Each structure stands twice: as C-alpha cells, then as structure tokens.
Amino acid sequence: MREGFRTRDDAFLLLALLVGLLAGGLALLQEHLAHALQAWWYALPDDTSRLSALPHVAPPLLLALPLSGLLVGLIGLYAHRRRRQLVDAVEANALHGGRMSMRDNLIVSAQTLLSNGSGASVGLEAAYAQMGAGAGSQLGRVLRLRRADLRTLVGTGAAAAIAAAFDAPLAGAFYGFEVVIGAYTPAALAPVAVAVLGAVAVRAALGEQLPMLPAPAGIGLEFEDYALYALIGVASALVGVAVMRLVSLIEAGVERTRLPRWLRPATGGLLLIPLAMVTPQVMSAGHGAQHIDLTVQQPLQWLAILLVLKCLASAISLGFGFRGGLFFASLFTGTLLGAVFAKLAALALGQPPLNEIGAALIGMAALSAAIVGAPMTMAMLVLESTHDFALTSAAIAAVLVSSTVTRRIFGYSFSTWRFHLRGADIKSARDIGWVRTLTAGTMMQRAPDTLPATLTVAQARARLPLGSVPRVVLVDEHQHYAGLVALADLYADRVKPEAAVLDYAQNRGVALPAHADALAAMRHFDSTQSDELAVVDGDGHVLGVLSERFVRKRYAEELERRQRELLGERVDD
C-alpha cells in the first residue's frame, strides 16, 4: 500500500480525496461547536443567528470573554511547558517537511474554539486549517510518504478546510497553493483540486449551503473605476500593515508588564467588554455583522467608528493571547474599509463614483489579501461569493495592488510576521527546512591539521614540509581557534623565519558556528571574501574546516533534487 501511494498518481489522488473529506468534515464540526458555544452562552434566538448580528448583548453575558480567556490561558500554560512553539501548517511545510503533531493540532483547535465561541474578535480559520492540514500530515506520516508528498497533503488538507468553510473550492485551492504549499506546482494541482471538491461535497451532502453575498446590480467598469479600486488596494495595504503592527505592539506591551502568560487572555477579555458594549459587531469573526452592513445603508461616521473598533478588538484579542486568525475578521474589516472609501469619495467628488456594495466587497478582498498574503484566494472568494465576473476583475486589480504595496513597505503576511517576531526566518511556506539540515557541522572536513599559534615560522616549517597540507588551523594555549594560514604563505619570499606564524594567519577570530546552515555559510564566505573557514563549537574549539566551493556544490545538488521532487518526479529512493 505504501509503495502504491508513493509511486502511483491515481492512488495518491485517492489519498488526497480522503484528506479532503476528513478536512471538510472537521471544519464543519468545529464550525458547529463554536456556534453552539455562542448560542448556549449568549442565548442566540435560532440556529441561523450570528453573535455579531445581535443589536446588543447584556453586560453580564460578556463575562464569557474573560472566563474563556482564563481557559485559553491555562491551555496555553500546558502547551508552554512543552518548551517549544506550536507548529502550524505554514511552519510545518516551511521547516519540518510537513510533519505536524496531533497534540499541537488539538491544542490550537481547542483554544480557537474557546476564543471564537466566547466572542473574542478572531476567526476560526486557524482551527480549520490546523486540523485539515493535520489530517493530511498524519495520513502521510503513517504511510511514510516522501517529504514533497507529505507537504502536498498538508496543503491539500488546509485548502479543503478553507473550501468547506466558505463553500468555495477555488478560494480553498488557491489558499492551499499561496499560503500553505507556497507555490503553484503541477504535482500538487490535481491532489488539491480533488481535495477541495471532496470538502465542498461534504458541506453539500449535509445541506450546509452558505448564503451568497449581495452583489451590485449591473455594475459597469470604466478605466476610472479601476483606478479607484486600485486606491482601495493601497488603502487596504496601509490598514493591513497598521493592524499587524498594532498586534505586535500590544504583544510587546503586554510582555513588558510581566503579566503571567496564562492570565493574559483573561485580561484581554476584560478589555474587550467595553468595545462589545458599544456594539456586538466587534465580536467573533463578524459574519453576521458583514451581512448587515452590506445590505443596510449605514452612515459614514458609524462605519468609520466600527472600522476602528473592529481593528482594535482584533488586535487586543490576538495581542493578549486569544487563539485564532485574522482571515475571517479581515473580511469584515475590509468590507467596512471599502464602504468608508466609497462614502469619502462621494463626499470629495460631489457624487458617488463607486457602487458602495461593490467597493465594500473589493475592500473585503484587498484588506484580506494584505493580511493573509493570498491575493488570488481573495479574488476567487469574491467570484464564488457573488458570481459577478466584472466585480471579480476589479477585485483582482485591487488585491494585486494591495499585495504589492504590502510586500514593498512591510514584506510579511500576518502569519509570517508572527514567525519573524519569534526569530524564525520564514516569509512563505516554501520548503527551507532542508537548508537547515545542510549545516557547517555536517559538511565540514573533520580533524584538520592544527598548530599552536605561539610557534614561529621556522618551527612550523619544521613540522609541516611544503606541500604536505594546503592549510593549517592555528589554536591558542586553550585549544581555541586563533586563525587559518595557508602553508604556502609560510614558505613565500620575504617571510621571516623568526616571525610568529600567527602574523601570517587569515580570518583571525572569524569562524563558522557548527549550526550555521548553507545559506548562512555562503553569506559568511561572501562577507569575509574567504575560500575556507574554520568551523567551531560554542566554546571556540575547532571542529573542522569548510570550503566555499564545497558548500555551494552541496547546496546546488540538494536544491536540484528538491526541485525534481517539487515537479512531481516519483522515483524510488
């Protein structure tokens, strides 16, 4: 069976379909659990009611925010005792070859369900993608699939989960490629397509159809309209970057207070209560509020206030430790931004230059593209939510502008920005984990020839005849690295035999740590303009010598092999 899944495309497609069915079912299960939690605590009038659509919430009920925050914090305390960060789908594919822990998946899911179910201003996409990707990872690990195939299954699981959540197979597929797999690859195209179709089939079979978003009737697009939609993209990028930086600023501020980590979500819940008392639209992801604001004309002042409150509520929720994401929340926030832009443009020009609903939907896609980092995902979401091709063309223009501006002034999406704050050099889900296995310690030439740095040139010549070795490593009296000297340099003209051999050493105090990966080693060679460098341990003792030529050769060989895997060449090890 393992051989079949590893070598046959049709068998792998069946496996991808199974992952899609599991991911779709898990996404719907989590959706119902979170809604049931909200319905139980806030006494929602019926199954179709949304928390963010309520006109008001009784203040005593808002105590659910700090209480659930306390539970989220205690779960986080348990996870923190494991002394490693929880690994999500993006990090798993970038660094770990698609390997995910089911315990991590359950922790992320539980925290997200509690956060969203209590009304914190976060979305459920973290739980959806985590469990969907985790299903793919677990199946792949049981079958001992290759690294490239395992990464593909992680991407298909996340894509299927998002497809089921939105009832949007195209958006889910693009999410898998753009966010989790990190590239559009021929080998992953069919598995992702099969998985997302299986996921939406699960929703359809259960009768869980989502209502379509309202689309502007008979919208006609001129050149001027595209220019205005591009401006919405610019505004969305600026707001998206501001929100992401606000989250990190709040996190840094909370860290400086030395508040116990397990108590932070509860404190954040207390801060959310005044915002929720102003309007429940800032609570949860905002699905219900989005439909209200798209179908009912709201005054400019209220939309602007709601935009600020929603951004602040999401930043507080995440900054204080509630678990969740900004995907769903950014859709609602983008809707508000687009509507505000349309009303401001009407005031500035004296007449409405844009349809307000159309501008709201374009803002929804553009802001989400800036924060999530998936422009085509958002464009396809507009298409599948409205079935309006003209509006989708405008959405494509806006999301491309938004993504370009965000990359230019910021360089990260929300998930990769949080990795950056942790010190992980991840800018996408592209597989860079294999680079970290090519370390200086694994590539170096071990047990190099060494000489005491206190010897004279004459003494060194007596020990090492010309031509016996190409170079020698110098060490001090404590056996610490002191420099690297080419033996030919000691036999060159005008070299004084009585001079210290250390006088002719290169790269004094410049060495590679054993844990440095291939990219870091190549940057070190470029900066020092050296052909060879010593490799040392944490105490400065010499472990070996590494040449620039060998590093570049090993990196090129491994890169070529990974690219062959990415293109889907299924060959036996």
C-alpha positions in Angstrom: 0.0 0.0 0.0 2.8 2.4 0.9 4.5 1.7 -2.4 1.3 2.4 -4.3 0.7 5.8 -2.6 4.4 6.7 -3.1 4.6 5.7 -6.8 1.1 5.8 -8.4 -0.6 9.1 -9.2 -4.1 7.6 -9.1 -3.5 6.2 -5.7 -2.2 9.5 -4.4 -5.3 11.2 -5.7 -7.5 8.8 -3.7 -5.4 9.7 -0.7 -5.9 13.4 -1.4 -9.7 12.9 -1.7 -9.7 11.1 1.7 -7.8 14.1 3.2 -10.3 16.5 1.6 -13.3 14.6 3.1 -11.8 14.5 6.5 -10.8 18.2 6.4 -14.3 19.2 5.2 -15.9 17.2 8.0 -13.6 18.5 10.7 -14.1 22.1 9.5 -17.9 21.8 9.7 -17.7 20.1 13.1 -15.6 22.9 14.5 -17.9 25.5 13.0 -20.9 23.9 14.7 -19.1 23.6 18.0 -18.1 27.3 18.1 -21.6 28.4 17.1 -23.2 26.0 19.7 -20.9 27.6 22.3 -22.1 31.1 21.3 -25.7 30.0 21.2 -25.5 28.5 24.6 -23.8 31.3 26.4 -25.4 34.3 24.6 -28.9 32.7 24.1 -29.0 33.2 20.3 -32.6 33.3 19.1 -32.2 30.5 16.5 -29.6 28.4 14.7 -29.2 30.9 11.9 -28.5 33.8 14.2 -24.9 35.2 14.5 -23.4 36.8 17.6 -22.1 39.8 15.7 -25.5 40.5 14.2 -27.2 41.0 17.6 -28.4 44.5 18.3 -26.9 44.4 21.8 -25.6 41.9 24.4 -26.4 42.1 28.1 -23.2 43.1 30.0 -23.3 40.2 32.4 -23.1 37.8 29.5 -19.9 39.5 28.3 -18.1 37.9 31.3 -17.7 34.9 28.9 -14.8 36.8 27.4 -12.5 36.9 30.5 -13.7 33.4 31.7 -12.9 31.8 28.4 -9.7 33.8 28.2 -8.7 32.1 31.5 -9.3 28.7 30.0 -7.4 29.6 26.9 -4.5 30.8 29.1 -4.5 27.6 31.1 -4.4 25.5 28.0 -1.5 27.7 26.8 0.3 27.2 30.1 0.1 23.4 29.5 1.4 23.9 25.9 4.2 26.2 27.1 5.5 23.6 29.5 6.4 21.5 26.4 9.1 24.2 25.8 8.5 24.5 22.1 6.2 26.6 19.9 3.1 25.0 18.5 3.7 24.2 14.8 1.0 25.3 12.3 0.7 24.3 8.7 2.8 27.1 7.2 5.7 26.4 9.6 5.4 22.7 9.2 5.7 22.9 5.4 8.5 25.5 5.5 10.7 23.9 8.2 9.6 20.4 9.1 8.8 18.8 5.8 5.0 18.7 6.6 5.4 16.9 9.9 2.7 18.1 12.4 1.9 17.0 15.9 -1.7 15.9 16.5 -1.4 17.2 20.1 -0.4 20.6 18.7 -3.4 20.4 16.4 -5.8 19.7 19.2 -4.4 22.5 21.4 -4.7 25.1 18.6 -8.3 23.9 17.8 -9.4 23.9 21.5 -8.0 27.4 22.0 -9.5 28.8 18.8 -12.9 27.3 19.5 -12.9 28.8 23.0 -11.8 32.2 21.7 -14.2 32.5 18.9 -17.0 30.7 20.8 -16.8 33.3 23.6 -16.9 36.2 21.2 -13.3 37.3 21.0 -12.6 39.1 17.8 -10.8 36.3 15.9 -11.8 33.9 13.2 -11.9 30.1 13.2 -9.6 29.6 10.2 -6.6 28.8 12.5 -8.5 25.7 13.8 -9.9 24.8 10.3 -6.5 24.9 8.6 -4.7 23.3 11.5 -7.0 20.3 11.7 -7.3 19.9 8.0 -3.5 20.1 7.4 -3.0 17.9 10.4 -5.2 15.2 8.9 -3.1 15.2 5.8 0.1 15.1 7.8 -0.9 12.2 10.0 -2.0 10.1 7.0 1.2 10.9 5.2 3.3 10.0 8.2 1.5 6.7 8.7 2.2 5.8 5.1 5.8 7.1 5.3 5.4 9.4 2.3 8.3 11.4 0.9 8.9 14.9 2.1 7.4 16.5 -1.0 4.3 14.3 -1.0 3.8 15.0 2.7 4.0 18.7 2.2 1.4 18.4 -0.6 -1.0 16.5 1.7 -0.6 19.2 4.3 -1.5 21.8 1.7 -4.5 19.8 0.4 -5.9 19.4 3.9 -5.7 23.2 4.6 -7.1 24.0 1.2 -10.0 21.6 1.7 -10.8 23.0 5.2 -11.0 26.6 3.8 -13.0 25.4 0.9 -15.5 23.8 3.2 -15.7 26.8 5.5 -16.6 29.2 2.7 -18.2 26.7 0.3 -15.7 28.0 -2.2 -13.5 25.4 -3.9 -11.5 27.8 -6.0 -10.7 30.0 -3.0 -9.7 27.0 -1.0 -7.4 25.7 -3.7 -5.7 29.0 -4.1 -5.3 29.3 -0.3 -3.5 25.9 -0.3 -1.1 27.0 -3.0 -0.5 30.5 -1.9 -0.4 30.1 1.9 0.5 26.5 2.8 2.3 24.9 -0.1 4.0 28.2 -1.1 4.0 27.7 -4.9 1.8 26.6 -7.8 3.2 23.2 -8.7 2.0 20.7 -11.3 2.4 17.8 -8.9 0.0 19.4 -6.4 -2.6 20.7 -8.8 -4.7 17.5 -9.1 -4.5 16.5 -5.4 -5.6 20.0 -4.2 -8.4 20.0 -6.8 -9.7 16.6 -5.7 -9.5 17.5 -2.0 -11.4 20.8 -2.2 -14.1 19.2 -4.3 -14.4 16.5 -1.7 -14.6 19.0 1.1 -17.4 21.1 -0.5 -19.2 17.8 -1.3 -19.3 17.1 2.4 -20.9 20.5 3.0 -23.4 20.0 0.2 -24.3 16.5 1.4 -25.1 17.9 4.9 -27.2 20.7 3.4 -24.9 23.3 4.8 -25.1 25.8 2.0 -23.9 29.4 2.8 -25.9 32.4 1.6 -24.3 34.4 -1.2 -23.0 37.9 -0.6 -25.0 40.7 -2.2 -23.5 41.9 -5.5 -24.1 45.3 -7.1 -26.6 45.0 -10.0 -25.5 45.8 -13.5 -22.1 47.2 -12.5 -20.2 48.7 -15.4 -16.4 49.2 -15.1 -14.6 52.1 -16.8 -10.9 52.9 -16.6 -11.5 55.4 -13.8 -13.2 52.7 -11.8 -10.2 50.5 -11.8 -8.0 53.4 -10.7 -10.4 54.0 -7.7 -10.3 50.3 -6.9 -6.5 50.3 -7.1 -6.7 53.1 -4.5 -8.8 50.9 -2.3 -6.0 48.3 -2.6 -3.4 50.9 -1.4 -5.6 51.9 1.5 -6.1 48.3 2.4 -2.4 47.6 2.4 -1.8 50.5 4.7 -4.6 49.5 7.1 -3.5 45.8 7.0 0.1 46.7 7.9 -1.2 49.0 10.7 -3.3 46.2 12.1 -0.4 43.7 12.0 2.0 46.2 13.7 -0.7 47.0 16.3 -0.9 43.4 17.2 2.8 43.1 17.7 2.9 46.4 19.7 0.2 45.2 22.0 2.1 41.9 22.5 5.3 43.7 23.2 3.5 46.0 25.7 1.9 43.0 27.5 5.3 41.3 27.6 6.8 44.3 29.4 4.1 44.3 32.1 5.4 40.8 33.2 1.7 39.7 33.4 1.7 35.9 33.7 1.2 34.4 30.3 -1.8 32.3 31.4 -3.6 35.4 32.7 -3.2 37.5 29.6 -6.2 36.3 27.6 -8.5 36.9 30.6 -7.1 40.4 30.9 -7.7 40.9 27.2 -11.3 39.6 27.6 -11.9 42.3 30.2 -10.6 45.0 27.8 -13.0 43.7 25.1 -16.1 44.1 27.2 -16.4 47.9 26.7 -16.0 47.5 23.0 -18.6 44.8 22.9 -21.0 47.0 24.9 -20.7 49.7 22.2 -21.7 47.2 19.5 -21.6 43.4 19.3 -20.4 43.8 15.7 -16.9 43.8 17.0 -17.3 40.3 18.5 -16.4 37.0 16.9 -15.3 36.9 13.2 -18.1 39.2 12.1 -20.1 37.1 9.6 -23.4 38.4 10.8 -22.3 42.0 11.0 -20.9 41.8 7.5 -24.3 40.8 6.0 -26.0 43.6 7.9 -23.6 46.3 6.8 -23.7 45.1 3.2 -27.5 45.2 3.0 -28.3 48.2 5.1 -27.1 51.7 4.4 -25.1 52.9 7.3 -23.9 56.5 7.9 -20.2 57.3 7.3 -19.5 58.2 10.9 -20.8 54.9 12.2 -18.8 52.8 9.6 -15.6 54.7 10.4 -16.1 54.2 14.2 -16.9 50.5 13.6 -13.8 50.1 11.4 -11.6 51.4 14.2 -13.4 49.4 16.9 -13.1 46.1 14.9 -9.4 46.6 14.2 -8.8 47.4 17.9 -10.8 44.4 19.1 -8.9 42.0 16.8 -5.6 43.5 17.9 -6.4 43.2 21.6 -7.7 39.7 21.2 -4.6 38.4 19.5 -2.2 40.6 21.3 -3.4 39.4 24.7 -3.2 35.7 23.7 -6.6 34.6 22.4 -6.0 32.0 19.7 -7.4 32.5 16.2 -6.6 34.3 13.0 -7.4 37.5 11.1 -8.7 35.8 7.9 -12.4 35.9 8.7 -12.1 39.1 10.8 -10.2 40.9 7.9 -13.0 40.1 5.5 -15.5 42.1 7.7 -13.0 44.8 8.4 -12.2 45.1 4.7 -16.0 45.5 4.0 -16.1 48.4 6.3 -13.0 50.0 4.8 -14.4 49.7 1.2 -17.7 51.3 2.3 -15.9 54.1 4.1 -13.8 54.7 1.0 -16.8 54.9 -1.3 -18.6 57.4 1.0 -15.5 59.6 1.3 -15.0 59.5 -2.5 -18.7 60.6 -2.9 -18.1 63.5 -0.5 -14.9 64.6 -2.2 -16.3 64.4 -5.8 -19.9 65.5 -5.0 -21.4 62.3 -6.4 -20.9 58.6 -5.8 -18.1 57.4 -8.2 -18.4 53.8 -7.0 -21.2 51.5 -6.0 -20.9 51.2 -2.2 -21.6 47.4 -2.1 -19.1 46.8 -4.9 -16.5 49.0 -3.1 -17.2 47.1 0.2 -16.6 43.7 -1.5 -13.4 45.0 -3.2 -12.2 46.3 0.2 -13.0 42.9 1.7 -10.7 41.1 -0.8 -8.0 43.7 -0.7 -7.6 44.0 3.0 -7.6 40.2 3.5 -5.0 39.9 0.7 -2.8 42.3 2.6 -3.1 40.5 5.9 -3.4 36.8 4.8 -0.9 37.2 1.9 -3.1 35.3 -0.6 -4.3 37.7 -3.4 -5.8 35.2 -5.8 -7.6 33.4 -2.9 -9.4 36.6 -2.1 -10.2 37.3 -5.7 -11.7 33.8 -6.2 -13.7 34.3 -2.9 -15.3 37.4 -4.4 -16.2 35.4 -7.6 -17.6 32.4 -5.7 -19.5 34.6 -3.2 -21.1 36.8 -5.8 -20.9 35.1 -9.2 -20.1 38.5 -10.6 -17.2 38.4 -13.1 -17.0 42.1 -13.6 -16.6 42.7 -9.9 -14.0 39.9 -9.8 -11.9 41.6 -12.4 -11.8 44.7 -10.2 -11.0 42.6 -7.2 -8.0 41.1 -9.0 -6.7 44.6 -9.7 -7.2 45.6 -6.1 -5.7 42.6 -4.4 -2.6 42.7 -6.7 -2.1 46.4 -5.7 -2.7 45.6 -2.1 -0.3 42.7 -2.0 2.4 44.6 -3.9 2.3 47.6 -1.6 2.3 45.3 1.5 5.4 43.5 0.3 7.1 46.7 -0.6 6.5 48.5 2.7 6.3 45.5 5.1 7.4 42.3 3.5 5.2 39.9 5.5 1.8 38.4 5.9 0.2 38.1 9.3 1.4 34.5 9.8 4.9 35.1 8.6 5.2 38.4 10.5 4.5 36.5 13.8 7.2 33.9 12.8 9.6 36.9 12.2 8.8 38.2 15.7 9.7 34.7 17.1 13.0 34.9 15.3 12.1 32.3 12.6 13.2 33.4 9.1 10.0 32.4 7.2 8.5 34.6 4.6 6.3 31.9 2.9 5.6 28.2 3.1 8.3 27.3 0.6 10.4 24.4 1.9 13.5 25.8 3.5 13.8 23.2 6.2 16.1 21.1 4.2 18.5 24.0 4.0 18.8 23.9 7.8 20.0 20.3 7.6 22.9 21.4 5.5 24.9 22.8 8.4 28.6 23.6 8.6 28.9 20.8 11.1 27.6 18.2 8.7 29.5 19.5 5.6 32.9 20.3 7.1 36.2 18.4 6.8 36.8 16.9 10.2 40.0 16.7 12.2 42.0 19.4 10.3 45.7 19.9 10.8 46.4 22.3 13.7 49.4 24.2 15.0 49.9 26.2 18.2 49.6 29.9 17.4 52.7 30.6 19.5 55.1 28.8 17.1 57.5 30.7 14.9 57.5 30.3 11.1 60.7 28.2 11.3 59.1 25.8 13.8 56.0 25.5 11.6 58.2 24.7 8.6 60.0 22.0 10.6 56.7 20.3 11.5 55.0 20.7 8.1 57.0 20.4 4.9 55.8 22.4 1.9 53.1 20.5 0.0 52.1 18.3 2.9 48.8 20.1 3.6 47.1 23.0 1.8 46.5 25.0 5.0 46.6 24.7 8.8 44.4 25.9 11.6 46.1 27.8 14.5 44.9 27.3 18.1 45.9 29.1 21.3 47.1 27.6 24.5 43.4 26.7 25.4 42.9 25.0 22.1 40.6 27.8 20.9 40.6 28.9 17.3 43.1 31.7 16.5 43.3 31.8 12.7 43.8 30.0 9.4 47.0 30.1 7.5 47.9 28.7 4.0 51.1 26.6 4.3 52.4 28.1 1.1 52.3 31.6 2.7 54.8 30.4 5.3 57.3 29.4 2.5 56.8 32.5 0.5 59.6 35.1 -0.2 60.3 37.7 2.4 58.8 35.6 5.2 60.9 36.0 8.3 61.6 32.6 9.9 61.7 34.1 13.4 58.3 35.8 13.0 55.3 34.3 14.7 53.2 32.1 12.5 50.1 34.0 13.7 51.3 37.1 11.9 50.5 35.4 8.5 47.1 34.0 9.6 43.9 34.9 7.9 40.4 35.3 9.4 41.6 35.7 12.9 38.6 35.3 15.1 36.4 34.7 12.1 34.9 31.2 12.0 31.6 29.4 11.3 29.5 28.0 14.1 28.7 24.4 13.6 24.9 25.1 13.5 25.2 27.6 10.6 23.1 26.4 7.6 24.3 26.5 4.0 22.7 30.0 3.3 24.3 31.5 6.4 27.7 29.9 5.5 27.6 31.3 1.9 26.8 34.8 3.3 29.7 34.4 5.6 32.0 33.5 2.8 30.8 36.5 0.8 31.3 38.9 3.6 34.8 37.6 4.5 35.9 37.0 0.9 37.5 33.7 2.1 37.8 30.4 0.3 37.9 28.4 3.5 36.7 29.0 7.1 37.2 27.1 10.3 34.1 25.5 12.0 34.0 25.9 15.8 31.7 24.8 18.6 30.1 27.1 21.2 33.3 27.3 23.2 35.5 28.2 20.2 37.2 24.8 19.9 38.0 23.8 16.3 35.8 21.1 14.8 36.8 21.2 11.2 37.3 23.3 8.0 34.7 24.1 5.3 35.4 25.4 1.8 33.1 27.8 -0.1 33.3 25.6 -3.2 32.0 22.5 -1.4 29.2 24.4 0.3 27.9 25.8 -3.0 28.2 22.4 -4.6 26.2 20.7 -1.9 23.6 23.4 -1.9 23.2 23.2 -5.7 22.9 19.4 -5.6 20.3 19.5 -2.9 18.3 22.3 -4.5 18.2 20.4 -7.8 16.9 17.3 -6.0 14.2 19.2 -4.2 13.1 20.9 -7.4 12.8 17.5 -9.1 10.6 16.4 -6.2 8.5 19.6 -6.5 7.9 18.9 -10.2 6.5 15.5 -9.2 9.1 13.1 -10.3 8.1 10.0 -8.4 11.3 7.9 -8.3 12.3 5.3 -5.8 14.9 6.3 -3.2 
